[in-house]
Structures are given as C-alpha cells and as structure tokens.
Amino acid sequence: MGKIAFIDDMPEADEAFVRVHREELLALAADMGITDVKVASTGRLVGTVTADAVPLGVYAFSAEASSMLERIIRMHASRVVTPESASTDLKEATPL
C-alpha cells in the first residue's frame, strides 16, 4: 500500500498538472474499468464506467489518484453528465 495523503493538505489538480500525469491517470483509470477519460476543470475529470469496473469505481479512482499525486482529483461518471443535470465544465470536457 502506498502513502496516505490527507485531502485537507492537498491543492486541486489544475489541467496542466493533470496533463503532465496523463499516462499515470489513464493507467489507473484502465485498472479500475474507466475509459474515455476527459478533463473538465480544476480537479475534475469525466470518464465512462464500464460493466467490469471496480465497485464504486469513480470514488476509488478519485481516492487513489488524489493520494498518488497529492492533488485533489475527482472523477465523474459520464452517464450522469446530462444537459439537464451537469455543469458546463463537465459537459464540455476535453479528452485527456
């Protein structure tokens, strides 16, 4: 098990930071059954949760990615990003 970083001690991951760590984040997402990862805004990603994803995959990804990179990173499932319910940054996210 890796080190534990406390969320209160971490800054949010801006887009430049996320893109620098692209390969690590995509590998982690793949391991957890999350595909088509996109960058929304500071600290926010959107991804497609597959049928074989780990239980509570977006939460597991968020916790592991944040701890691994010591920046706040939140994954949102693309299935909940709808025109009626999601903020503009999630709807307009760009591929990682």
N, CA, C and O atoms as a GROMACS GRO file, in nm:
protein
  384
    1MET      N    1   0.084  -0.118   0.000
    1MET     CA    2   0.000   0.000   0.000
    1MET      C    3   0.088   0.124   0.000
    1MET      O    4   0.190   0.128   0.068
    2GLY      N    5   0.048   0.223  -0.077
    2GLY     CA    6   0.124   0.347  -0.088
    2GLY      C    7   0.102   0.438   0.032
    2GLY      O    8   0.031   0.404   0.126
    3LYS      N    9   0.163   0.553   0.025
    3LYS     CA   10   0.148   0.650   0.132
    3LYS      C   11   0.006   0.705   0.134
    3LYS      O   12  -0.066   0.697   0.035
    4ILE      N   13  -0.033   0.758   0.246
    4ILE     CA   14  -0.166   0.817   0.259
    4ILE      C   15  -0.149   0.968   0.266
    4ILE      O   16  -0.077   1.020   0.351
    5ALA      N   17  -0.216   1.038   0.177
    5ALA     CA   18  -0.216   1.184   0.177
    5ALA      C   19  -0.354   1.231   0.221
    5ALA      O   20  -0.455   1.176   0.178
    6PHE      N   21  -0.359   1.331   0.304
    6PHE     CA   22  -0.486   1.381   0.354
    6PHE      C   23  -0.538   1.492   0.264
    6PHE      O   24  -0.464   1.584   0.229
    7ILE      N   25  -0.663   1.483   0.226
    7ILE     CA   26  -0.721   1.575   0.128
    7ILE      C   27  -0.713   1.721   0.173
    7ILE      O   28  -0.699   1.810   0.089
    8ASP      N   29  -0.721   1.747   0.302
    8ASP     CA   30  -0.715   1.886   0.350
    8ASP      C   31  -0.578   1.949   0.326
    8ASP      O   32  -0.565   2.071   0.326
    9ASP      N   33  -0.478   1.864   0.305
    9ASP     CA   34  -0.342   1.914   0.285
    9ASP      C   35  -0.306   1.930   0.139
    9ASP      O   36  -0.193   1.968   0.108
   10MET      N   37  -0.399   1.902   0.048
   10MET     CA   38  -0.366   1.900  -0.094
   10MET      C   39  -0.434   2.013  -0.172
   10MET      O   40  -0.548   2.050  -0.143
   11PRO      N   41  -0.363   2.066  -0.270
   11PRO     CA   42  -0.428   2.160  -0.363
   11PRO      C   43  -0.504   2.081  -0.469
   11PRO      O   44  -0.480   1.961  -0.486
   12GLU      N   45  -0.593   2.147  -0.540
   12GLU     CA   46  -0.662   2.080  -0.651
   12GLU      C   47  -0.567   2.071  -0.770
   12GLU      O   48  -0.481   2.157  -0.789
   13ALA      N   49  -0.584   1.967  -0.850
   13ALA     CA   50  -0.500   1.947  -0.968
   13ALA      C   51  -0.554   2.031  -1.083
   13ALA      O   52  -0.666   2.009  -1.129
   14ASP      N   53  -0.475   2.126  -1.129
   14ASP     CA   54  -0.520   2.205  -1.245
   14ASP      C   55  -0.497   2.124  -1.373
   14ASP      O   56  -0.434   2.019  -1.370
   15GLU      N   57  -0.549   2.174  -1.484
   15GLU     CA   58  -0.543   2.100  -1.610
   15GLU      C   59  -0.399   2.070  -1.652
   15GLU      O   60  -0.371   1.961  -1.700
   16ALA      N   61  -0.310   2.165  -1.636
   16ALA     CA   62  -0.170   2.143  -1.675
   16ALA      C   63  -0.109   2.028  -1.595
   16ALA      O   64  -0.038   1.945  -1.651
   17PHE      N   65  -0.136   2.023  -1.467
   17PHE     CA   66  -0.085   1.915  -1.381
   17PHE      C   67  -0.142   1.781  -1.424
   17PHE      O   68  -0.069   1.683  -1.435
   18VAL      N   69  -0.273   1.777  -1.449
   18VAL     CA   70  -0.338   1.654  -1.493
   18VAL      C   71  -0.277   1.605  -1.623
   18VAL      O   72  -0.252   1.485  -1.638
   19ARG      N   73  -0.254   1.694  -1.716
   19ARG     CA   74  -0.198   1.653  -1.846
   19ARG      C   75  -0.054   1.604  -1.834
   19ARG      O   76  -0.013   1.515  -1.909
   20VAL      N   77   0.023   1.660  -1.742
   20VAL     CA   78   0.159   1.612  -1.718
   20VAL      C   79   0.155   1.467  -1.668
   20VAL      O   80   0.244   1.388  -1.698
   21HIS      N   81   0.053   1.433  -1.591
   21HIS     CA   82   0.039   1.299  -1.533
   21HIS      C   83  -0.060   1.212  -1.610
   21HIS      O   84  -0.120   1.120  -1.555
   22ARG      N   85  -0.076   1.243  -1.736
   22ARG     CA   86  -0.173   1.175  -1.823
   22ARG      C   87  -0.159   1.023  -1.820
   22ARG      O   88  -0.256   0.952  -1.796
   23GLU      N   89  -0.039   0.974  -1.845
   23GLU     CA   90  -0.018   0.829  -1.855
   23GLU      C   91  -0.053   0.758  -1.724
   23GLU      O   92  -0.117   0.653  -1.725
   24GLU      N   93  -0.011   0.815  -1.612
   24GLU     CA   94  -0.043   0.756  -1.481
   24GLU      C   95  -0.194   0.751  -1.458
   24GLU      O   96  -0.247   0.651  -1.411
   25LEU      N   97  -0.261   0.860  -1.490
   25LEU     CA   98  -0.405   0.866  -1.468
   25LEU      C   99  -0.481   0.772  -1.561
   25LEU      O  100  -0.577   0.708  -1.519
   26LEU      N  101  -0.439   0.765  -1.686
   26LEU     CA  102  -0.505   0.673  -1.778
   26LEU      C  103  -0.483   0.527  -1.740
   26LEU      O  104  -0.573   0.445  -1.753
   27ALA      N  105  -0.364   0.494  -1.692
   27ALA     CA  106  -0.335   0.357  -1.647
   27ALA      C  107  -0.420   0.322  -1.526
   27ALA      O  108  -0.476   0.213  -1.519
   28LEU      N  109  -0.430   0.413  -1.432
   28LEU     CA  110  -0.514   0.390  -1.314
   28LEU      C  111  -0.660   0.374  -1.354
   28LEU      O  112  -0.728   0.284  -1.304
   29ALA      N  113  -0.706   0.460  -1.442
   29ALA     CA  114  -0.845   0.450  -1.488
   29ALA      C  115  -0.870   0.315  -1.554
   29ALA      O  116  -0.972   0.251  -1.527
   30ALA      N  117  -0.778   0.271  -1.639
   30ALA     CA  118  -0.794   0.142  -1.706
   30ALA      C  119  -0.799   0.028  -1.605
   30ALA      O  120  -0.879  -0.064  -1.618
   31ASP      N  121  -0.713   0.034  -1.505
   31ASP     CA  122  -0.711  -0.069  -1.400
   31ASP      C  123  -0.844  -0.076  -1.325
   31ASP      O  124  -0.882  -0.181  -1.274
   32MET      N  125  -0.912   0.037  -1.318
   32MET     CA  126  -1.037   0.043  -1.244
   32MET      C  127  -1.160   0.029  -1.332
   32MET      O  128  -1.273   0.034  -1.283
   33GLY      N  129  -1.139   0.009  -1.462
   33GLY     CA  130  -1.252  -0.009  -1.553
   33GLY      C  131  -1.318   0.120  -1.597
   33GLY      O  132  -1.438   0.125  -1.622
   34ILE      N  133  -1.238   0.226  -1.606
   34ILE     CA  134  -1.288   0.356  -1.651
   34ILE      C  135  -1.218   0.392  -1.781
   34ILE      O  136  -1.095   0.387  -1.789
   35THR      N  137  -1.295   0.426  -1.884
   35THR     CA  138  -1.239   0.459  -2.014
   35THR      C  139  -1.282   0.600  -2.056
   35THR      O  140  -1.357   0.667  -1.985
   36ASP      N  141  -1.232   0.644  -2.170
   36ASP     CA  142  -1.272   0.772  -2.229
   36ASP      C  143  -1.262   0.888  -2.128
   36ASP      O  144  -1.357   0.963  -2.109
   37VAL      N  145  -1.146   0.899  -2.065
   37VAL     CA  146  -1.125   1.000  -1.961
   37VAL      C  147  -1.108   1.138  -2.025
   37VAL      O  148  -1.033   1.155  -2.121
   38LYS      N  149  -1.179   1.234  -1.969
   38LYS     CA  150  -1.174   1.373  -2.018
   38LYS      C  151  -1.147   1.467  -1.902
   38LYS      O  152  -1.178   1.437  -1.786
   39VAL      N  153  -1.088   1.582  -1.934
   39VAL     CA  154  -1.058   1.685  -1.835
   39VAL      C  155  -1.169   1.790  -1.840
   39VAL      O  156  -1.199   1.844  -1.947
   40ALA      N  157  -1.228   1.818  -1.726
   40ALA     CA  158  -1.334   1.918  -1.720
   40ALA      C  159  -1.276   2.051  -1.673
   40ALA      O  160  -1.252   2.140  -1.754
   41SER      N  161  -1.253   2.064  -1.547
   41SER     CA  162  -1.195   2.186  -1.492
   41SER      C  163  -1.102   2.147  -1.379
   41SER      O  164  -1.075   2.029  -1.359
   42THR      N  165  -1.054   2.243  -1.305
   42THR     CA  166  -0.958   2.216  -1.198
   42THR      C  167  -1.008   2.105  -1.107
   42THR      O  168  -1.112   2.117  -1.042
   43GLY      N  169  -0.930   1.998  -1.104
   43GLY     CA  170  -0.960   1.886  -1.016
   43GLY      C  171  -1.074   1.795  -1.060
   43GLY      O  172  -1.112   1.705  -0.986
   44ARG      N  173  -1.129   1.816  -1.180
   44ARG     CA  174  -1.247   1.737  -1.222
   44ARG      C  175  -1.223   1.666  -1.355
   44ARG      O  176  -1.184   1.727  -1.454
   45LEU      N  177  -1.248   1.535  -1.354
   45LEU     CA  178  -1.238   1.452  -1.474
   45LEU      C  179  -1.372   1.385  -1.496
   45LEU      O  180  -1.453   1.373  -1.405
   46VAL      N  181  -1.395   1.341  -1.619
   46VAL     CA  182  -1.516   1.267  -1.656
   46VAL      C  183  -1.469   1.140  -1.726
   46VAL      O  184  -1.378   1.144  -1.808
   47GLY      N  185  -1.532   1.027  -1.693
   47GLY     CA  186  -1.495   0.903  -1.759
   47GLY      C  187  -1.613   0.809  -1.771
   47GLY      O  188  -1.714   0.822  -1.701
   48THR      N  189  -1.600   0.713  -1.863
   48THR     CA  190  -1.704   0.612  -1.884
   48THR      C  191  -1.674   0.492  -1.795
   48THR      O  192  -1.567   0.432  -1.805
   49VAL      N  193  -1.768   0.458  -1.709
   49VAL     CA  194  -1.753   0.344  -1.620
   49VAL      C  195  -1.803   0.221  -1.693
   49VAL      O  196  -1.920   0.214  -1.732
   50THR      N  197  -1.715   0.123  -1.713
   50THR     CA  198  -1.751   0.002  -1.787
   50THR      C  199  -1.821  -0.098  -1.696
   50THR      O  200  -1.823  -0.083  -1.574
   51ALA      N  201  -1.879  -0.200  -1.758
   51ALA     CA  202  -1.952  -0.302  -1.684
   51ALA      C  203  -1.862  -0.379  -1.588
   51ALA      O  204  -1.909  -0.430  -1.486
   52ASP      N  205  -1.732  -0.389  -1.619
   52ASP     CA  206  -1.641  -0.463  -1.531
   52ASP      C  207  -1.559  -0.372  -1.440
   52ASP      O  208  -1.455  -0.413  -1.389
   53ALA      N  209  -1.604  -0.251  -1.419
   53ALA     CA  210  -1.533  -0.156  -1.332
   53ALA      C  211  -1.535  -0.205  -1.187
   53ALA      O  212  -1.624  -0.279  -1.146
   54VAL      N  213  -1.436  -0.162  -1.112
   54VAL     CA  214  -1.433  -0.195  -0.970
   54VAL      C  215  -1.556  -0.132  -0.904
   54VAL      O  216  -1.605  -0.030  -0.952
   55PRO      N  217  -1.605  -0.191  -0.796
   55PRO     CA  218  -1.720  -0.131  -0.727
   55PRO      C  219  -1.689   0.013  -0.686
   55PRO      O  220  -1.581   0.044  -0.635
   56LEU      N  221  -1.785   0.100  -0.708
   56LEU     CA  222  -1.769   0.242  -0.677
   56LEU      C  223  -1.644   0.300  -0.744
   56LEU      O  224  -1.568   0.375  -0.683
   57GLY      N  225  -1.625   0.263  -0.869
   57GLY     CA  226  -1.504   0.297  -0.944
   57GLY      C  227  -1.466   0.443  -0.946
   57GLY      O  228  -1.348   0.476  -0.931
   58VAL      N  229  -1.562   0.534  -0.963
   58VAL     CA  230  -1.526   0.676  -0.969
   58VAL      C  231  -1.473   0.724  -0.835
   58VAL      O  232  -1.384   0.810  -0.829
   59TYR      N  233  -1.527   0.670  -0.727
   59TYR     CA  234  -1.480   0.709  -0.593
   59TYR      C  235  -1.344   0.648  -0.564
   59TYR      O  236  -1.256   0.713  -0.507
   60ALA      N  237  -1.327   0.522  -0.604
   60ALA     CA  238  -1.198   0.455  -0.585
   60ALA      C  239  -1.090   0.526  -0.666
   60ALA      O  240  -0.979   0.547  -0.617
   61PHE      N  241  -1.122   0.562  -0.791
   61PHE     CA  242  -1.027   0.635  -0.874
   61PHE      C  243  -0.991   0.768  -0.809
   61PHE      O  244  -0.873   0.802  -0.798
   62SER      N  245  -1.091   0.842  -0.765
   62SER     CA  246  -1.067   0.974  -0.705
   62SER      C  247  -0.974   0.963  -0.584
   62SER      O  248  -0.880   1.042  -0.570
   63ALA      N  249  -1.000   0.867  -0.498
   63ALA     CA  250  -0.918   0.849  -0.378
   63ALA      C  251  -0.775   0.809  -0.414
   63ALA      O  252  -0.679   0.866  -0.362
   64GLU      N  253  -0.761   0.710  -0.502
   64GLU     CA  254  -0.628   0.660  -0.539
   64GLU      C  255  -0.549   0.766  -0.615
   64GLU      O  256  -0.432   0.788  -0.586
   65ALA      N  257  -0.610   0.833  -0.712
   65ALA     CA  258  -0.540   0.935  -0.791
   65ALA      C  259  -0.498   1.052  -0.702
   65ALA      O  260  -0.386   1.102  -0.714
   66SER      N  261  -0.586   1.094  -0.614
   66SER     CA  262  -0.554   1.206  -0.525
   66SER      C  263  -0.438   1.171  -0.433
   66SER      O  264  -0.347   1.251  -0.414
   67SER      N  265  -0.442   1.052  -0.376
   67SER     CA  266  -0.335   1.009  -0.287
   67SER      C  267  -0.204   0.991  -0.363
   67SER      O  268  -0.099   1.032  -0.315
   68MET      N  269  -0.211   0.930  -0.480
   68MET     CA  270  -0.091   0.904  -0.561
   68MET      C  271  -0.021   1.033  -0.604
   68MET      O  272   0.101   1.041  -0.599
   69LEU      N  273  -0.098   1.132  -0.645
   69LEU     CA  274  -0.040   1.256  -0.699
   69LEU      C  275  -0.040   1.373  -0.601
   69LEU      O  276   0.012   1.480  -0.632
   70GLU      N  277  -0.098   1.351  -0.484
   70GLU     CA  278  -0.106   1.454  -0.380
   70GLU      C  279  -0.170   1.584  -0.430
   70GLU      O  280  -0.126   1.694  -0.397
   71ARG      N  281  -0.274   1.566  -0.510
   71ARG     CA  282  -0.358   1.675  -0.560
   71ARG      C  283  -0.502   1.624  -0.559
   71ARG      O  284  -0.525   1.504  -0.576
   72ILE      N  285  -0.596   1.711  -0.538
   72ILE     CA  286  -0.736   1.670  -0.538
   72ILE      C  287  -0.779   1.646  -0.682
   72ILE      O  288  -0.772   1.736  -0.767
   73ILE      N  289  -0.824   1.524  -0.708
   73ILE     CA  290  -0.874   1.485  -0.839
   73ILE      C  291  -1.005   1.411  -0.818
   73ILE      O  292  -1.010   1.313  -0.743
   74ARG      N  293  -1.110   1.457  -0.883
   74ARG     CA  294  -1.241   1.394  -0.871
   74ARG      C  295  -1.285   1.342  -1.007
   74ARG      O  296  -1.284   1.414  -1.106
   75MET      N  297  -1.325   1.215  -1.010
   75MET     CA  298  -1.377   1.154  -1.132
   75MET      C  299  -1.529   1.157  -1.126
   75MET      O  300  -1.589   1.127  -1.023
   76HIS      N  301  -1.591   1.192  -1.238
   76HIS     CA  302  -1.737   1.192  -1.252
   76HIS      C  303  -1.773   1.094  -1.363
   76HIS      O  304  -1.709   1.092  -1.468
   77ALA      N  305  -1.876   1.015  -1.341
   77ALA     CA  306  -1.920   0.919  -1.441
   77ALA      C  307  -1.991   0.990  -1.555
   77ALA      O  308  -2.077   1.075  -1.531
   78SER      N  309  -1.954   0.958  -1.678
   78SER     CA  310  -2.014   1.025  -1.793
   78SER      C  311  -2.164   1.001  -1.803
   78SER      O  312  -2.236   1.084  -1.860
   79ARG      N  313  -2.213   0.891  -1.750
   79ARG     CA  314  -2.357   0.863  -1.759
   79ARG      C  315  -2.441   0.963  -1.680
   79ARG      O  316  -2.561   0.975  -1.705
   80VAL      N  317  -2.382   1.034  -1.586
   80VAL     CA  318  -2.458   1.133  -1.511
   80VAL      C  319  -2.438   1.275  -1.564
   80VAL      O  320  -2.496   1.370  -1.512
   81VAL      N  321  -2.356   1.287  -1.669
   81VAL     CA  322  -2.332   1.418  -1.729
   81VAL      C  323  -2.436   1.438  -1.840
   81VAL      O  324  -2.412   1.406  -1.956
   82THR      N  325  -2.549   1.491  -1.801
   82THR     CA  326  -2.657   1.516  -1.897
   82THR      C  327  -2.682   1.666  -1.907
   82THR      O  328  -2.648   1.741  -1.816
   83PRO      N  329  -2.740   1.709  -2.016
   83PRO     CA  330  -2.767   1.853  -2.033
   83PRO      C  331  -2.849   1.912  -1.918
   83PRO      O  332  -2.832   2.029  -1.883
   84GLU      N  333  -2.936   1.833  -1.861
   84GLU     CA  334  -3.023   1.886  -1.756
   84GLU      C  335  -2.955   1.893  -1.620
   84GLU      O  336  -2.991   1.977  -1.537
   85SER      N  337  -2.857   1.806  -1.595
   85SER     CA  338  -2.807   1.795  -1.458
   85SER      C  339  -2.662   1.836  -1.437
   85SER      O  340  -2.623   1.861  -1.323
   86ALA      N  341  -2.583   1.845  -1.540
   86ALA     CA  342  -2.440   1.868  -1.520
   86ALA      C  343  -2.400   2.012  -1.545
   86ALA      O  344  -2.466   2.086  -1.617
   87SER      N  345  -2.290   2.049  -1.481
   87SER     CA  346  -2.236   2.183  -1.503
   87SER      C  347  -2.168   2.188  -1.640
   87SER      O  348  -2.134   2.085  -1.699
   88THR      N  349  -2.148   2.307  -1.689
   88THR     CA  350  -2.093   2.328  -1.823
   88THR      C  351  -1.954   2.265  -1.837
   88THR      O  352  -1.923   2.207  -1.942
   89ASP      N  353  -1.870   2.274  -1.735
   89ASP     CA  354  -1.735   2.219  -1.748
   89ASP      C  355  -1.736   2.068  -1.771
   89ASP      O  356  -1.653   2.016  -1.846
   90LEU      N  357  -1.828   1.998  -1.707
   90LEU     CA  358  -1.836   1.853  -1.727
   90LEU      C  359  -1.888   1.820  -1.866
   90LEU      O  360  -1.839   1.726  -1.930
   91LYS      N  361  -1.985   1.895  -1.914
   91LYS     CA  362  -2.042   1.869  -2.047
   91LYS      C  363  -1.941   1.901  -2.157
   91LYS      O  364  -1.944   1.840  -2.264
   92GLU      N  365  -1.852   1.997  -2.134
   92GLU     CA  366  -1.757   2.040  -2.236
   92GLU      C  367  -1.614   1.987  -2.212
   92GLU      O  368  -1.518   2.040  -2.267
   93ALA      N  369  -1.602   1.883  -2.132
   93ALA     CA  370  -1.470   1.826  -2.103
   93ALA      C  371  -1.400   1.781  -2.230
   93ALA      O  372  -1.464   1.738  -2.327
   94THR      N  373  -1.268   1.791  -2.230
   94THR     CA  374  -1.186   1.754  -2.345
   94THR      C  375  -1.105   1.628  -2.315
   94THR      O  376  -1.067   1.605  -2.200
   95PRO      N  377  -1.078   1.546  -2.416
   95PRO     CA  378  -1.005   1.421  -2.393
   95PRO      C  379  -0.871   1.443  -2.324
   95PRO      O  380  -0.799   1.538  -2.352
   96LEU      N  381  -0.842   1.352  -2.234
   96LEU     CA  382  -0.713   1.357  -2.164
   96LEU      C  383  -0.607   1.302  -2.257
   96LEU      O  384  -0.490   1.296  -2.220
   0.00000   0.00000   0.00000
